[in-house]
Structures are given as structure tokens and as C-alpha cells.
Amino acid sequence: MNQDITLFTTTMCPVCGMVRDFLTNINIEYKEVNIDLHSIELIKLIGKTRRFSVPQTNINGEWVFGFDPVRILNLLNPKPN
């Protein structure tokens, strides 16, 4: 299954690094958006999630806030109905 994953980070965020390392270690490709460098993306992100914190990860349209490996894995490998 093709995954659409975007990780929103800042430069000095240690938790962002944890999510980045986790996704890399399980061989998941993702797009990273550093909101320190892309202020327009920050405004869009706040508009979508109403949160002013990072990391925020969008996995196939679902949001994960902070470092939550269980939720990330559940979204990457949904259980059949």
C-alpha cells in the first residue's frame, strides 16, 4: 500500500528527531516540512490541526501528535474489518 506521510518539524525539536528516526528505522518514506523554514506551511498547519506544537505527522489523512509509535504503526498497517 502506498503511504502518504508528512512530518512537520522544527530545527531544535528533539521529539521531532525521535519521530524522524523511528520512521527511518522502519524504512518508511516520508516528506519532512520544517516549519522554521516554511512559515506559510506553519500557518496552513495551524489552520488544519488547531495546534501550535511539533512534531505533527499526517499519515494518509490522519494526524499523530508528538511521538506515538503505536498509533503510527496502527495507521501504517490498518487492520482489516
Secondary structure, 3 states (H helix, E strand, C coil): CCCCEEEEECCCCHHHHHHHHHHHHCCCCCEEEECCCCHHHHHHHHHHHCCCCCCEEEECCEEEECCCHHHHHHHHCCCCC
